[in-house]
Amino acid sequence: MDRRQFLVSSVAAAASATFAAEPRRIRLAMVGTGERGIDTWGQPVVDGYSDVVEIVGLCDINSLRAKAAQDLIGTKAPAYVDFEKMVRETKPDMLIITTMDAAHWRYIIRGLELGLEVLTEKPMCTDEMQCQAILDAVKKTGGKLTITFSARHSPEAQKIKELLMEKAIGDVISVDSHEYLDTSHGASYFRRWHHLKENSGTLLLTECVHHIDQVNWWLASNPVEVSAQGDLRVYGRRGAFRSTHCRVCPFKQQCQFYWDVNERRTDIPDRMNPWYVKLYVNCESEDGYLRDGCLFREDTNIYDTMSLRAWYENGVIFTHTTNAFLPYEGLATSINGTGGRIDWSRFRGGGFQSSELRLARAFGKSELIQLPPLSRTGGHGGSDSSMKDLVFRHQPENDPLGLRADVYAGTYATLLGTAGYRSIERGGEKVKVSSLVRL
């Protein structure tokens, strides 16, 4: 072989090796380009996962919002209002669904029918009919569906899962969980499309489903029966005055909840303030959606205070409460076992901040569980990054804690929440999960 032939063959071999070492990136399409889509699955994917993921298409029912998302995400991926056209032209491998909750099921089913791997934001869907349709579609297509339950991914939640797998407190007898939503986060659900049950399935699904799935996952068991009570005590018809939205409200000076969507707020991350204007205010002309909707609209039909009790296949009793109008944000969870108790609490706002994970063994001393410093940044204390690592990088490789949530995890979380609001509708009567769908 002469020198020229040697150089040509060497370059070809090197190019071949390089190509083999660089696997094809996942082609990801997104439907729903609102706040969650942009802040969790848009910009962070472009910034941190471009080596393994390429966003190839964005779709939203509002064309102005889809175009605004291109700039906010930092992508040249084309924007669409026609979902079928997006899939046909961009040929994605994977679909992420970040639409209004009640629309998830339609895109899940169509994505599976089109042969895509489907990721959907929580909740998987918002009622039993939608849930049954998804189960039937998964069975028919054999497709892969992942529910993005980020609450599984917090360091505390993972440590609790490890302790329960080790039987650190024996067999679990009961779980008590209390969620505290403040006058910023809690109130925000009543400003947005969530305030209608037909859009969100109430807070038991759109918000509490995080914690419901967390408990299902910790217990490695399924709910059998649910009873619940709920009421609207602060928002909606309970307000002394009301308007359509804050910017035009004649009661600005009187309302403690008044929010000018065009101005900076200290309780919202700096990056979000201009986003609200670009994604919502500047796009109102197309669909009339108001991001600063009045908290006291009389058509609000979800609850701002809820109490739920569920009985599980393994005999565990789970009690959960949520209030959406409190002076601080947080959670308090206790897991009671035959050999001890685990307590996890986390609070912020109202002038204080606290976080603690504690293990108390029967006939022993209570001990504070020290966790290593956070190794990830990103939303929900790094949980969103952990979730993306699992989905896009398959880390941890063997998923020993079962962090990935499949269609059945999504189903049982949905059914527990749905059974909860059906129970409220029926005056608190017990609802059997098996009566809602064919499992």
C-alpha positions in Angstrom: 0.0 0.0 0.0 1.5 3.4 -1.0 1.3 6.4 1.2 -1.8 7.9 -0.5 -3.7 4.7 -0.1 -2.7 4.4 3.5 -3.9 7.9 4.3 -7.2 7.4 2.5 -7.9 4.1 4.3 -6.8 5.6 7.7 -9.2 8.5 7.3 -12.0 6.2 6.3 -11.4 4.0 9.3 -11.2 6.9 11.7 -14.5 8.3 10.3 -16.2 4.9 10.6 -15.0 4.6 14.2 -16.2 8.1 15.0 -19.6 7.4 13.5 -19.9 4.1 15.4 -19.0 5.9 18.7 -21.7 8.6 18.2 -25.2 7.0 18.4 -28.0 8.7 16.7 -29.7 11.3 18.8 -33.3 10.8 19.9 -35.7 12.9 17.8 -38.1 14.5 20.3 -41.3 16.3 19.4 -43.3 18.3 21.9 -47.1 19.0 22.0 -48.1 21.7 24.4 -45.7 24.7 24.6 -46.8 26.3 27.8 -44.8 26.9 31.0 -44.2 23.3 31.9 -43.2 22.3 28.4 -40.7 25.2 28.0 -39.3 25.1 31.5 -38.9 21.4 32.0 -38.7 19.7 28.6 -37.7 22.6 26.3 -34.8 24.8 27.4 -33.2 22.3 29.8 -33.1 19.6 27.1 -31.5 22.0 24.6 -29.0 23.2 27.3 -28.2 19.9 28.9 -29.1 17.0 26.6 -28.3 18.1 23.0 -25.7 15.4 22.8 -28.4 12.7 23.0 -31.6 14.5 22.1 -32.7 16.7 19.2 -35.9 18.6 19.5 -37.4 18.4 16.0 -40.9 19.8 16.3 -43.2 21.9 18.6 -46.9 21.9 18.5 -49.6 23.9 20.2 -53.2 24.8 19.5 -52.1 28.5 19.8 -49.7 29.2 16.8 -48.4 32.4 18.5 -47.4 30.4 21.6 -45.7 27.7 19.6 -43.6 30.3 17.8 -42.8 32.1 21.1 -41.6 28.8 22.4 -39.0 28.5 19.7 -37.3 31.6 21.0 -37.6 30.7 24.7 -36.4 27.2 24.2 -33.6 28.2 21.9 -34.4 25.9 19.0 -34.9 26.1 15.3 -37.4 23.2 15.3 -40.5 24.1 13.3 -43.7 25.1 15.1 -47.1 23.6 14.2 -50.7 23.7 15.2 -51.5 20.5 13.3 -50.2 17.5 15.3 -50.5 15.0 12.5 -48.6 17.3 10.2 -45.8 17.7 12.7 -45.3 14.0 13.2 -45.5 13.3 9.4 -42.9 16.0 8.5 -40.5 15.8 11.5 -40.5 12.0 11.9 -39.8 11.9 15.7 -38.8 8.9 17.7 -40.3 10.2 20.9 -43.2 12.4 21.9 -43.4 14.5 25.1 -47.0 15.7 26.0 -47.2 18.8 28.1 -50.7 20.0 27.2 -53.7 20.8 29.4 -54.2 17.7 31.5 -57.5 16.7 30.0 -55.9 16.5 26.5 -53.1 14.1 27.5 -55.0 10.9 26.7 -55.7 11.9 23.0 -52.1 12.5 22.3 -50.9 9.5 24.2 -53.2 7.2 22.2 -52.4 8.9 18.8 -48.7 8.8 19.6 -48.8 5.1 20.4 -50.8 4.5 17.2 -48.1 6.3 15.2 -45.4 4.0 16.6 -43.8 6.7 18.9 -42.3 6.2 22.4 -44.5 8.4 24.5 -43.7 10.5 27.6 -46.5 12.4 29.3 -46.5 14.9 32.1 -48.6 14.0 35.1 -51.3 13.2 35.5 -51.6 10.5 32.8 -55.2 11.5 32.3 -58.1 13.0 34.3 -61.0 10.4 34.4 -61.8 6.7 34.2 -62.9 6.8 30.6 -59.6 8.3 29.4 -57.7 5.8 31.5 -59.5 2.8 30.0 -58.8 4.2 26.5 -55.1 4.5 27.2 -54.9 0.9 28.7 -56.7 -0.4 25.6 -54.3 1.5 23.3 -51.2 0.2 25.1 -52.5 -3.4 24.8 -53.4 -3.0 21.2 -50.2 -1.3 20.0 -47.6 -2.8 22.4 -46.1 0.7 22.6 -44.1 2.2 25.4 -45.6 4.9 27.7 -43.7 6.7 30.5 -45.3 9.0 33.1 -43.0 11.7 34.3 -43.5 11.5 38.0 -40.7 13.7 39.2 -41.6 13.3 42.9 -40.0 9.8 42.8 -36.7 11.4 42.0 -36.0 13.6 45.0 -33.1 12.4 47.2 -35.4 12.1 50.2 -38.0 10.0 48.3 -35.3 7.7 47.0 -33.8 7.3 50.5 -37.3 6.4 51.9 -37.7 3.8 49.1 -34.4 2.3 50.1 -35.3 2.2 53.8 -38.6 0.5 53.0 -37.0 -2.0 50.7 -34.6 -2.8 53.6 -37.6 -3.2 56.0 -36.0 -0.6 58.2 -39.4 -0.1 59.9 -40.7 -3.5 59.4 -44.0 -3.9 57.6 -45.8 -0.7 56.8 -49.2 -0.3 58.4 -50.2 3.3 57.5 -49.0 6.4 55.7 -50.1 10.0 56.6 -49.4 12.7 54.0 -50.2 16.4 54.2 -49.6 18.9 51.4 -49.5 22.6 52.0 -50.0 24.9 49.0 -49.4 28.6 49.6 -51.2 31.8 48.4 -48.8 31.9 45.3 -48.6 28.3 44.1 -51.9 27.1 45.5 -53.7 30.2 44.2 -52.1 29.8 40.7 -54.3 26.7 40.0 -57.4 28.9 40.4 -56.0 31.5 38.0 -55.4 29.0 35.2 -57.4 26.4 33.2 -57.0 24.1 36.2 -59.9 25.8 38.0 -62.4 23.7 35.9 -62.7 20.0 36.8 -63.2 19.0 33.2 -59.7 20.4 32.4 -57.7 19.2 35.4 -59.6 16.4 37.2 -59.3 18.6 40.4 -56.2 19.1 42.4 -56.3 15.4 43.4 -55.0 14.7 39.9 -53.3 17.8 38.6 -51.3 18.3 41.8 -51.7 15.6 44.4 -51.1 12.8 41.9 -47.3 13.4 42.5 -47.7 12.3 46.1 -50.3 9.6 45.3 -47.8 8.0 42.9 -45.0 8.4 45.4 -46.9 6.4 48.0 -48.0 3.8 45.5 -44.3 3.4 44.5 -43.0 3.3 48.1 -45.6 0.7 49.1 -45.2 -1.4 45.9 -48.9 -2.0 46.2 -52.1 -0.8 44.6 -55.1 1.0 46.0 -58.3 -1.0 46.3 -60.9 1.5 47.8 -61.0 5.2 48.3 -63.2 7.7 50.2 -62.7 11.5 50.2 -64.2 14.8 51.2 -63.5 18.2 49.6 -64.9 21.7 49.5 -64.2 25.1 48.0 -63.7 27.4 51.0 -61.5 30.3 49.8 -61.5 30.7 46.0 -64.2 30.7 43.3 -67.7 31.7 44.5 -66.3 32.3 48.0 -64.8 35.6 47.0 -66.3 38.9 48.0 -65.7 40.4 44.5 -64.6 39.2 41.2 -63.7 40.1 37.6 -62.5 38.3 34.5 -58.8 38.8 35.2 -56.4 40.9 37.3 -55.3 43.5 34.7 -58.8 44.9 34.2 -60.1 44.3 37.8 -61.8 47.3 39.5 -60.9 45.8 42.9 -57.1 45.9 42.5 -56.6 47.9 45.6 -58.8 45.7 47.8 -57.7 42.2 46.6 -54.7 40.7 48.4 -54.3 38.2 45.5 -54.0 40.9 42.8 -51.2 40.0 40.3 -50.0 42.2 37.4 -48.7 39.6 35.0 -46.6 42.2 33.3 -44.6 43.1 36.4 -41.9 41.2 38.2 -42.8 39.2 41.3 -40.4 38.2 44.1 -42.1 34.8 44.6 -41.6 33.8 41.0 -38.2 32.9 39.4 -36.8 35.9 37.5 -36.8 34.0 34.2 -40.6 33.3 34.4 -41.8 36.9 34.5 -40.9 37.7 30.9 -42.0 34.2 29.9 -45.6 34.8 31.1 -45.8 37.9 28.8 -44.3 36.1 25.8 -46.2 32.8 26.2 -49.6 34.1 27.4 -50.2 37.9 27.3 -48.8 38.3 23.8 -50.8 35.2 22.6 -54.3 36.1 24.0 -55.5 37.4 20.7 -55.6 33.9 19.2 -57.4 31.8 21.8 -58.5 34.3 24.6 -56.7 32.3 27.3 -55.9 34.6 30.3 -53.0 33.6 32.5 -54.0 36.0 35.2 -57.6 34.8 35.4 -59.7 35.9 38.5 -59.4 33.5 41.4 -63.0 34.1 42.3 -64.7 33.2 39.0 -68.1 31.6 39.9 -67.7 28.7 37.4 -64.7 27.3 39.4 -65.7 23.7 40.3 -62.5 22.2 41.9 -61.8 22.1 45.6 -59.2 24.1 47.6 -59.4 21.8 50.6 -59.4 18.0 50.4 -59.0 14.9 52.6 -58.6 11.4 51.2 -58.3 7.9 52.6 -57.3 4.9 50.6 -57.0 1.2 51.4 -54.3 -0.9 49.7 -54.0 -4.6 48.6 -51.3 -5.1 51.2 -53.5 -3.7 54.0 -51.9 -0.3 54.3 -54.2 2.7 55.0 -53.1 6.0 53.3 -54.4 9.3 54.5 -53.8 12.5 52.5 -54.8 16.1 52.9 -54.3 19.2 50.7 -55.1 22.8 51.4 -54.4 25.4 48.7 -54.5 28.7 50.5 -51.9 28.5 53.3 -49.2 31.1 54.3 -46.4 28.7 53.4 -45.6 25.8 51.1 -44.6 22.3 52.1 -45.3 18.7 52.9 -45.3 16.4 56.0 -45.3 12.7 55.5 -45.1 9.9 58.1 -44.8 6.2 57.4 -45.7 3.9 60.3 -44.5 0.4 60.5 -44.4 -2.6 62.8 -40.8 -1.8 63.6 -40.6 2.0 63.6 -41.5 5.2 61.7 -40.2 7.5 59.0 -40.9 11.2 59.1 -40.2 13.6 56.2 -41.1 17.3 56.3 -40.2 20.2 54.1 -41.4 23.8 54.4 -40.6 27.2 52.9 -42.2 30.6 53.0 -44.0 32.4 55.8 -40.7 33.6 57.2 -39.1 30.2 57.7 -37.6 27.2 55.8 -37.1 23.7 57.1 -36.3 20.2 55.7 -35.9 17.0 57.7 -35.8 13.3 57.1 -36.0 11.2 60.3 -35.9 7.4 61.1 -37.2 6.1 64.4 -36.8 2.4 65.1 -39.1 0.7 67.6 -37.5 0.7 71.1 -34.6 2.8 69.7 -33.7 6.4 69.3 -34.9 8.7 66.5 -32.1 9.5 64.1 -31.7 12.3 61.5 -30.9 11.0 58.1 -28.2 13.0 56.5 -28.2 13.0 52.7 -25.2 13.9 50.5 -25.2 17.3 48.8 -27.3 17.6 45.7 -25.5 16.3 42.7 -27.9 17.7 40.2 -29.4 21.2 39.5 -32.7 21.9 37.9 -36.4 22.0 38.7 -37.9 20.4 41.8 -34.6 20.4 43.6 -32.8 18.4 40.9 -35.6 15.9 40.5 -36.4 17.0 37.0 -32.8 16.5 35.9 -32.8 13.0 37.5 -35.9 12.2 35.5 -34.4 13.3 32.3 -31.2 11.4 33.0 -33.3 8.2 33.3 -35.3 8.9 30.2 -32.6 10.1 27.9 -29.4 8.6 29.3 -30.8 5.5 30.9 -29.1 6.4 34.2 -29.1 4.6 36.6 -28.6 1.8 34.1 -30.6 -0.9 35.9 -33.0 1.4 37.7 -32.8 -0.6 41.0 -35.4 1.6 42.8 -37.9 1.4 39.9 -37.9 5.2 39.2 -39.4 4.8 35.8 -43.2 5.0 35.9 -45.0 3.0 33.3 -48.6 2.9 32.2 -49.7 0.9 35.2 -48.1 3.4 37.6 -49.9 6.1 35.7 -53.1 4.1 35.9 -53.2 3.5 39.6 -52.2 7.1 40.4 -55.0 8.3 38.1 -57.5 5.9 39.5 -56.8 6.8 43.2 -57.2 10.5 42.4 -60.3 9.9 40.2 -61.9 7.6 42.9 -61.2 10.5 45.3 -63.1 13.1 43.4 -65.9 10.7 42.5 -66.2 10.0 46.2 -66.5 13.7 46.9 -69.2 14.0 44.3 -71.1 11.1 46.0 -71.0 12.6 49.5 -67.9 10.8 50.7 -69.0 7.2 49.9 -66.3 4.6 49.3 -65.4 4.0 45.7 -63.8 0.7 44.6 -60.9 1.2 42.1 -61.9 -1.9 40.2 -65.3 -0.4 39.5 -63.7 2.4 37.4 -61.8 0.5 34.7 -61.1 -3.1 33.5 -57.6 -3.7 34.8 
